[in-house]
Amino acid sequence: MRTCAVLLALLLALPAQAATIAVARMDDGRILSLTDEVGPCVAGARLATLASADAMERVQGCWSLGRQAVLVAFLSGECVLVPVSVLRRPEEI
């Protein structure tokens, strides 16, 4: 629960310019980036990008914060549930 509160505090403290606020390395090497930008998202969700391990392919989606995890629905149709505990600051990956 505390991690969720920290992530929410980061969201509220960010400037108006879009920024990557958290990243996660997926098991298959892909990198998930969560931004504070709305993009094509609705209902309070924010823009996410999933990049292949070689960064040659990217797919956008929308993320929202749950109690213990972040739910991401990608425009490709893929959905992932990412535990908040695996999220890192962008400079840590």
N, CA, C and O atoms as CSV, one atom per row, in Angstrom:
chain,resi,resn,atom,element,x,y,z
A,1,MET,N,N,0.822,-1.197,0.000
A,1,MET,CA,C,0.000,0.000,0.000
A,1,MET,C,C,0.866,1.262,0.000
A,1,MET,O,O,0.541,2.254,-0.652
A,2,ARG,N,N,1.967,1.206,0.738
A,2,ARG,CA,C,2.833,2.374,0.809
A,2,ARG,C,C,3.423,2.693,-0.568
A,2,ARG,O,O,3.545,3.862,-0.935
A,3,THR,N,N,3.788,1.655,-1.330
A,3,THR,CA,C,4.349,1.865,-2.654
A,3,THR,C,C,3.342,2.562,-3.555
A,3,THR,O,O,3.715,3.425,-4.350
A,4,CYS,N,N,2.072,2.199,-3.441
A,4,CYS,CA,C,1.030,2.863,-4.225
A,4,CYS,C,C,0.950,4.342,-3.864
A,4,CYS,O,O,0.793,5.197,-4.735
A,5,ALA,N,N,1.059,4.630,-2.579
A,5,ALA,CA,C,0.996,6.018,-2.131
A,5,ALA,C,C,2.176,6.814,-2.672
A,5,ALA,O,O,2.025,7.975,-3.051
A,6,VAL,N,N,3.355,6.187,-2.709
A,6,VAL,CA,C,4.541,6.861,-3.240
A,6,VAL,C,C,4.366,7.143,-4.723
A,6,VAL,O,O,4.680,8.240,-5.184
A,7,LEU,N,N,3.864,6.159,-5.484
A,7,LEU,CA,C,3.639,6.358,-6.919
A,7,LEU,C,C,2.607,7.464,-7.152
A,7,LEU,O,O,2.776,8.287,-8.052
A,8,LEU,N,N,1.562,7.488,-6.364
A,8,LEU,CA,C,0.554,8.538,-6.485
A,8,LEU,C,C,1.154,9.901,-6.163
A,8,LEU,O,O,0.852,10.888,-6.834
A,9,ALA,N,N,1.998,9.959,-5.144
A,9,ALA,CA,C,2.648,11.228,-4.787
A,9,ALA,C,C,3.549,11.700,-5.921
A,9,ALA,O,O,3.611,12.897,-6.204
A,10,LEU,N,N,4.250,10.772,-6.575
A,10,LEU,CA,C,5.079,11.141,-7.727
A,10,LEU,C,C,4.236,11.726,-8.846
A,10,LEU,O,O,4.624,12.706,-9.481
A,11,LEU,N,N,3.094,11.126,-9.083
A,11,LEU,CA,C,2.194,11.630,-10.125
A,11,LEU,C,C,1.754,13.054,-9.831
A,11,LEU,O,O,1.733,13.898,-10.727
A,12,LEU,N,N,1.406,13.322,-8.598
A,12,LEU,CA,C,0.895,14.636,-8.233
A,12,LEU,C,C,1.977,15.704,-8.210
A,12,LEU,O,O,1.685,16.888,-8.376
A,13,ALA,N,N,3.220,15.295,-8.006
A,13,ALA,CA,C,4.313,16.256,-7.888
A,13,ALA,C,C,4.971,16.599,-9.220
A,13,ALA,O,O,5.859,17.451,-9.264
A,14,LEU,N,N,4.562,15.966,-10.279
A,14,LEU,CA,C,5.212,16.174,-11.568
A,14,LEU,C,C,4.776,17.470,-12.232
A,14,LEU,O,O,3.647,17.923,-12.043
A,15,PRO,N,N,5.671,18.064,-13.009
A,15,PRO,CA,C,5.303,19.276,-13.743
A,15,PRO,C,C,4.306,18.957,-14.852
A,15,PRO,O,O,4.033,17.792,-15.142
A,16,ALA,N,N,3.769,20.005,-15.465
A,16,ALA,CA,C,2.740,19.839,-16.490
A,16,ALA,C,C,3.257,19.154,-17.754
A,16,ALA,O,O,2.468,18.560,-18.489
A,17,GLN,N,N,4.550,19.220,-18.021
A,17,GLN,CA,C,5.118,18.583,-19.211
A,17,GLN,C,C,5.114,17.065,-19.035
A,17,GLN,O,O,5.411,16.559,-17.953
A,18,ALA,N,N,4.772,16.336,-20.113
A,18,ALA,CA,C,4.729,14.878,-20.054
A,18,ALA,C,C,6.098,14.324,-19.688
A,18,ALA,O,O,7.126,14.793,-20.175
A,19,ALA,N,N,6.092,13.316,-18.819
A,19,ALA,CA,C,7.346,12.721,-18.370
A,19,ALA,C,C,7.145,11.248,-18.063
A,19,ALA,O,O,6.050,10.820,-17.698
A,20,THR,N,N,8.211,10.480,-18.213
A,20,THR,CA,C,8.193,9.090,-17.786
A,20,THR,C,C,8.367,9.085,-16.280
A,20,THR,O,O,9.345,9.623,-15.760
A,21,ILE,N,N,7.424,8.482,-15.582
A,21,ILE,CA,C,7.482,8.509,-14.120
A,21,ILE,C,C,7.935,7.191,-13.510
A,21,ILE,O,O,8.405,7.164,-12.372
A,22,ALA,N,N,7.797,6.094,-14.256
A,22,ALA,CA,C,8.229,4.794,-13.754
A,22,ALA,C,C,8.489,3.864,-14.925
A,22,ALA,O,O,7.896,4.000,-15.994
A,23,VAL,N,N,9.392,2.912,-14.700
A,23,VAL,CA,C,9.709,1.918,-15.721
A,23,VAL,C,C,9.799,0.545,-15.058
A,23,VAL,O,O,10.019,0.433,-13.852
A,24,ALA,N,N,9.626,-0.483,-15.864
A,24,ALA,CA,C,9.778,-1.857,-15.378
A,24,ALA,C,C,10.366,-2.702,-16.489
A,24,ALA,O,O,9.981,-2.575,-17.652
A,25,ARG,N,N,11.297,-3.560,-16.127
A,25,ARG,CA,C,11.845,-4.517,-17.086
A,25,ARG,C,C,11.005,-5.784,-16.972
A,25,ARG,O,O,10.913,-6.390,-15.904
A,26,MET,N,N,10.397,-6.172,-18.082
A,26,MET,CA,C,9.552,-7.358,-18.094
A,26,MET,C,C,10.438,-8.618,-18.140
A,26,MET,O,O,11.629,-8.535,-18.438
A,27,ASP,N,N,9.848,-9.767,-17.846
A,27,ASP,CA,C,10.596,-11.023,-17.830
A,27,ASP,C,C,11.261,-11.344,-19.165
A,27,ASP,O,O,12.318,-11.973,-19.196
A,28,ASP,N,N,10.650,-10.916,-20.261
A,28,ASP,CA,C,11.198,-11.210,-21.588
A,28,ASP,C,C,12.159,-10.128,-22.094
A,28,ASP,O,O,12.566,-10.156,-23.255
A,29,GLY,N,N,12.520,-9.179,-21.230
A,29,GLY,CA,C,13.478,-8.140,-21.598
A,29,GLY,C,C,12.866,-6.848,-22.098
A,29,GLY,O,O,13.568,-5.846,-22.231
A,30,ARG,N,N,11.555,-6.848,-22.381
A,30,ARG,CA,C,10.916,-5.614,-22.829
A,30,ARG,C,C,10.894,-4.597,-21.694
A,30,ARG,O,O,10.908,-4.961,-20.518
A,31,ILE,N,N,10.858,-3.326,-22.061
A,31,ILE,CA,C,10.831,-2.248,-21.076
A,31,ILE,C,C,9.478,-1.547,-21.136
A,31,ILE,O,O,9.057,-1.074,-22.191
A,32,LEU,N,N,8.812,-1.489,-20.001
A,32,LEU,CA,C,7.541,-0.785,-19.876
A,32,LEU,C,C,7.805,0.586,-19.278
A,32,LEU,O,O,8.420,0.696,-18.217
A,33,SER,N,N,7.344,1.631,-19.953
A,33,SER,CA,C,7.477,3.004,-19.464
A,33,SER,C,C,6.095,3.567,-19.192
A,33,SER,O,O,5.212,3.511,-20.048
A,34,LEU,N,N,5.912,4.108,-17.997
A,34,LEU,CA,C,4.649,4.733,-17.616
A,34,LEU,C,C,4.848,6.242,-17.585
A,34,LEU,O,O,5.783,6.736,-16.954
A,35,THR,N,N,3.981,6.966,-18.257
A,35,THR,CA,C,4.101,8.423,-18.296
A,35,THR,C,C,2.918,9.068,-17.583
A,35,THR,O,O,1.948,8.404,-17.217
A,36,ASP,N,N,3.028,10.361,-17.400
A,36,ASP,CA,C,1.921,11.118,-16.826
A,36,ASP,C,C,1.059,11.751,-17.915
A,36,ASP,O,O,0.136,12.508,-17.616
A,37,GLU,N,N,1.356,11.444,-19.173
A,37,GLU,CA,C,0.612,11.988,-20.316
A,37,GLU,C,C,-0.702,11.226,-20.512
A,37,GLU,O,O,-0.748,10.008,-20.336
A,38,VAL,N,N,-1.757,11.938,-20.872
A,38,VAL,CA,C,-3.054,11.300,-21.103
A,38,VAL,C,C,-3.066,10.563,-22.433
A,38,VAL,O,O,-3.570,9.442,-22.502
A,39,GLY,N,N,-2.528,11.156,-23.487
A,39,GLY,CA,C,-2.527,10.514,-24.804
A,39,GLY,C,C,-3.934,10.115,-25.221
A,39,GLY,O,O,-4.868,10.899,-25.050
A,40,PRO,N,N,-4.108,8.912,-25.765
A,40,PRO,CA,C,-5.437,8.468,-26.206
A,40,PRO,C,C,-6.265,7.851,-25.075
A,40,PRO,O,O,-7.349,7.321,-25.320
A,41,CYS,N,N,-5.768,7.916,-23.851
A,41,CYS,CA,C,-6.399,7.227,-22.715
A,41,CYS,C,C,-7.574,8.017,-22.150
A,41,CYS,O,O,-7.648,9.237,-22.296
A,42,VAL,N,N,-8.480,7.311,-21.509
A,42,VAL,CA,C,-9.665,7.914,-20.909
A,42,VAL,C,C,-9.818,7.435,-19.467
A,42,VAL,O,O,-9.097,6.549,-19.009
A,43,ALA,N,N,-10.764,8.036,-18.770
A,43,ALA,CA,C,-11.143,7.627,-17.406
A,43,ALA,C,C,-9.974,7.666,-16.424
A,43,ALA,O,O,-9.864,6.804,-15.552
A,44,GLY,N,N,-9.106,8.659,-16.565
A,44,GLY,CA,C,-8.004,8.818,-15.626
A,44,GLY,C,C,-6.771,7.994,-15.934
A,44,GLY,O,O,-5.773,8.097,-15.221
A,45,ALA,N,N,-6.814,7.180,-16.976
A,45,ALA,CA,C,-5.645,6.375,-17.351
A,45,ALA,C,C,-4.595,7.268,-18.001
A,45,ALA,O,O,-4.903,8.355,-18.490
A,46,ARG,N,N,-3.369,6.799,-17.999
A,46,ARG,CA,C,-2.253,7.543,-18.574
A,46,ARG,C,C,-1.541,6.686,-19.615
A,46,ARG,O,O,-1.720,5.469,-19.663
A,47,LEU,N,N,-0.731,7.341,-20.448
A,47,LEU,CA,C,-0.050,6.693,-21.559
A,47,LEU,C,C,1.107,5.817,-21.081
A,47,LEU,O,O,1.889,6.218,-20.218
A,48,ALA,N,N,1.204,4.620,-21.652
A,48,ALA,CA,C,2.307,3.691,-21.395
A,48,ALA,C,C,2.917,3.296,-22.733
A,48,ALA,O,O,2.247,3.330,-23.764
A,49,THR,N,N,4.185,2.924,-22.709
A,49,THR,CA,C,4.862,2.422,-23.898
A,49,THR,C,C,5.624,1.162,-23.528
A,49,THR,O,O,6.322,1.116,-22.515
A,50,LEU,N,N,5.483,0.150,-24.356
A,50,LEU,CA,C,6.218,-1.094,-24.171
A,50,LEU,C,C,7.198,-1.216,-25.329
A,50,LEU,O,O,6.795,-1.304,-26.489
A,51,ALA,N,N,8.491,-1.221,-25.005
A,51,ALA,CA,C,9.535,-1.297,-26.035
A,51,ALA,C,C,10.171,-2.680,-26.006
A,51,ALA,O,O,10.395,-3.255,-24.941
A,52,SER,N,N,10.460,-3.204,-27.200
A,52,SER,CA,C,11.142,-4.495,-27.291
A,52,SER,C,C,12.526,-4.371,-26.657
A,52,SER,O,O,13.022,-3.264,-26.449
A,53,ALA,N,N,13.143,-5.502,-26.354
A,53,ALA,CA,C,14.460,-5.510,-25.707
A,53,ALA,C,C,15.495,-4.744,-26.520
A,53,ALA,O,O,16.394,-4.129,-25.946
A,54,ASP,N,N,15.383,-4.770,-27.850
A,54,ASP,CA,C,16.324,-4.040,-28.703
A,54,ASP,C,C,15.849,-2.622,-29.025
A,54,ASP,O,O,16.503,-1.898,-29.777
A,55,ALA,N,N,14.706,-2.230,-28.451
A,55,ALA,CA,C,14.116,-0.893,-28.620
A,55,ALA,C,C,13.711,-0.588,-30.062
A,55,ALA,O,O,13.495,0.574,-30.407
A,56,MET,N,N,13.605,-1.610,-30.903
A,56,MET,CA,C,13.220,-1.399,-32.298
A,56,MET,C,C,11.702,-1.365,-32.483
A,56,MET,O,O,11.206,-0.764,-33.436
A,57,GLU,N,N,10.975,-1.998,-31.587
A,57,GLU,CA,C,9.518,-2.029,-31.680
A,57,GLU,C,C,8.914,-1.413,-30.423
A,57,GLU,O,O,9.385,-1.642,-29.309
A,58,ARG,N,N,7.865,-0.631,-30.628
A,58,ARG,CA,C,7.166,0.004,-29.502
A,58,ARG,C,C,5.664,-0.094,-29.738
A,58,ARG,O,O,5.180,0.018,-30.864
A,59,VAL,N,N,4.951,-0.305,-28.648
A,59,VAL,CA,C,3.494,-0.289,-28.716
A,59,VAL,C,C,2.994,0.553,-27.544
A,59,VAL,O,O,3.483,0.436,-26.420
A,60,GLN,N,N,2.019,1.394,-27.828
A,60,GLN,CA,C,1.469,2.252,-26.786
A,60,GLN,C,C,0.240,1.613,-26.165
A,60,GLN,O,O,-0.410,0.751,-26.755
A,61,GLY,N,N,-0.050,2.058,-24.975
A,61,GLY,CA,C,-1.223,1.591,-24.264
A,61,GLY,C,C,-1.582,2.585,-23.185
A,61,GLY,O,O,-1.052,3.695,-23.137
A,62,CYS,N,N,-2.483,2.176,-22.326
A,62,CYS,CA,C,-2.939,3.031,-21.239
A,62,CYS,C,C,-2.808,2.267,-19.924
A,62,CYS,O,O,-3.081,1.069,-19.860
A,63,TRP,N,N,-2.389,2.970,-18.886
A,63,TRP,CA,C,-2.204,2.330,-17.597
A,63,TRP,C,C,-3.027,3.014,-16.523
A,63,TRP,O,O,-3.325,4.205,-16.606
A,64,SER,N,N,-3.388,2.233,-15.509
A,64,SER,CA,C,-4.047,2.784,-14.328
A,64,SER,C,C,-3.537,2.022,-13.111
A,64,SER,O,O,-3.177,0.848,-13.194
A,65,LEU,N,N,-3.516,2.708,-12.003
A,65,LEU,CA,C,-2.967,2.174,-10.768
A,65,LEU,C,C,-4.049,1.500,-9.944
A,65,LEU,O,O,-5.091,2.088,-9.652
A,66,GLY,N,N,-3.781,0.250,-9.576
A,66,GLY,CA,C,-4.652,-0.477,-8.663
A,66,GLY,C,C,-4.035,-0.480,-7.275
A,66,GLY,O,O,-3.106,0.281,-7.002
A,67,ARG,N,N,-4.548,-1.333,-6.398
A,67,ARG,CA,C,-4.020,-1.389,-5.028
A,67,ARG,C,C,-2.583,-1.894,-4.965
A,67,ARG,O,O,-1.744,-1.292,-4.296
A,68,GLN,N,N,-2.299,-2.980,-5.648
A,68,GLN,CA,C,-0.979,-3.595,-5.573
A,68,GLN,C,C,-0.297,-3.700,-6.936
A,68,GLN,O,O,0.842,-4.157,-7.028
A,69,ALA,N,N,-0.986,-3.280,-7.982
A,69,ALA,CA,C,-0.442,-3.462,-9.328
A,69,ALA,C,C,-0.923,-2.369,-10.278
A,69,ALA,O,O,-1.880,-1.643,-10.008
A,70,VAL,N,N,-0.225,-2.288,-11.384
A,70,VAL,CA,C,-0.589,-1.373,-12.466
A,70,VAL,C,C,-1.167,-2.228,-13.589
A,70,VAL,O,O,-0.547,-3.196,-14.027
A,71,LEU,N,N,-2.347,-1.865,-14.044
A,71,LEU,CA,C,-2.970,-2.558,-15.164
A,71,LEU,C,C,-2.675,-1.764,-16.426
A,71,LEU,O,O,-2.937,-0.563,-16.489
A,72,VAL,N,N,-2.124,-2.445,-17.437
A,72,VAL,CA,C,-1.805,-1.785,-18.703
A,72,VAL,C,C,-2.535,-2.515,-19.822
A,72,VAL,O,O,-2.403,-3.730,-19.970
A,73,ALA,N,N,-3.303,-1.770,-20.607
A,73,ALA,CA,C,-3.983,-2.305,-21.788
A,73,ALA,C,C,-3.339,-1.647,-23.002
A,73,ALA,O,O,-3.384,-0.427,-23.156
A,74,PHE,N,N,-2.736,-2.469,-23.864
A,74,PHE,CA,C,-2.031,-1.948,-25.027
A,74,PHE,C,C,-2.942,-1.893,-26.238
A,74,PHE,O,O,-3.900,-2.659,-26.341
A,75,LEU,N,N,-2.642,-0.988,-27.147
A,75,LEU,CA,C,-3.435,-0.826,-28.362
A,75,LEU,C,C,-3.348,-2.064,-29.254
A,75,LEU,O,O,-4.156,-2.224,-30.169
A,76,SER,N,N,-2.381,-2.933,-28.997
A,76,SER,CA,C,-2.246,-4.191,-29.740
A,76,SER,C,C,-3.237,-5.244,-29.251
A,76,SER,O,O,-3.405,-6.285,-29.887
A,77,GLY,N,N,-3.895,-4.976,-28.119
A,77,GLY,CA,C,-4.835,-5.927,-27.541
A,77,GLY,C,C,-4.268,-6.667,-26.343
A,77,GLY,O,O,-5.019,-7.306,-25.605
A,78,GLU,N,N,-2.967,-6.596,-26.134
A,78,GLU,CA,C,-2.327,-7.255,-24.994
A,78,GLU,C,C,-2.615,-6.476,-23.713
A,78,GLU,O,O,-2.654,-5.245,-23.720
A,79,CYS,N,N,-2.814,-7.195,-22.628
A,79,CYS,CA,C,-2.988,-6.590,-21.306
A,79,CYS,C,C,-1.988,-7.213,-20.350
A,79,CYS,O,O,-1.731,-8.415,-20.412
A,80,VAL,N,N,-1.426,-6.410,-19.474
A,80,VAL,CA,C,-0.512,-6.922,-18.461
A,80,VAL,C,C,-0.848,-6.310,-17.114
A,80,VAL,O,O,-1.327,-5.179,-17.026
A,81,LEU,N,N,-0.592,-7.068,-16.086
A,81,LEU,CA,C,-0.746,-6.624,-14.712
A,81,LEU,C,C,0.656,-6.617,-14.118
A,81,LEU,O,O,1.277,-7.673,-13.992
A,82,VAL,N,N,1.159,-5.453,-13.756
A,82,VAL,CA,C,2.534,-5.301,-13.287
A,82,VAL,C,C,2.518,-4.948,-11.803
A,82,VAL,O,O,1.953,-3.923,-11.422
A,83,PRO,N,N,3.132,-5.785,-10.956
A,83,PRO,CA,C,3.196,-5.462,-9.536
A,83,PRO,C,C,3.897,-4.120,-9.316
A,83,PRO,O,O,4.913,-3.837,-9.951
A,84,VAL,N,N,3.367,-3.316,-8.438
A,84,VAL,CA,C,3.959,-2.006,-8.142
A,84,VAL,C,C,5.396,-2.183,-7.655
A,84,VAL,O,O,6.233,-1.310,-7.882
A,85,SER,N,N,5.689,-3.282,-6.999
A,85,SER,CA,C,7.020,-3.519,-6.431
A,85,SER,C,C,8.120,-3.622,-7.482
A,85,SER,O,O,9.291,-3.449,-7.144
A,86,VAL,N,N,7.791,-3.896,-8.741
A,86,VAL,CA,C,8.826,-4.004,-9.779
A,86,VAL,C,C,9.061,-2.689,-10.510
A,86,VAL,O,O,9.977,-2.599,-11.327
A,87,LEU,N,N,8.267,-1.685,-10.239
A,87,LEU,CA,C,8.448,-0.383,-10.886
A,87,LEU,C,C,9.664,0.330,-10.314
A,87,LEU,O,O,9.927,0.280,-9.113
A,88,ARG,N,N,10.394,0.989,-11.191
A,88,ARG,CA,C,11.590,1.726,-10.815
A,88,ARG,C,C,11.540,3.131,-11.395
A,88,ARG,O,O,10.773,3.412,-12.315
A,89,ARG,N,N,12.366,4.001,-10.846
A,89,ARG,CA,C,12.526,5.325,-11.456
A,89,ARG,C,C,13.214,5.142,-12.800
A,89,ARG,O,O,13.987,4.198,-12.967
A,90,PRO,N,N,12.952,6.023,-13.764
A,90,PRO,CA,C,13.561,5.864,-15.105
A,90,PRO,C,C,15.079,5.768,-15.071
A,90,PRO,O,O,15.655,5.011,-15.852
A,91,GLU,N,N,15.732,6.493,-14.210
A,91,GLU,CA,C,17.200,6.478,-14.178
A,91,GLU,C,C,17.774,5.199,-13.558
A,91,GLU,O,O,18.984,4.981,-13.611
A,92,GLU,N,N,16.918,4.353,-12.971
A,92,GLU,CA,C,17.394,3.128,-12.332
A,92,GLU,C,C,17.456,1.943,-13.277
A,92,GLU,O,O,17.963,0.887,-12.899
A,93,ILE,N,N,16.950,2.088,-14.504
A,93,ILE,CA,C,16.965,0.961,-15.453
A,93,ILE,C,C,17.957,1.233,-16.548
A,93,ILE,O,O,18.124,0.410,-17.448
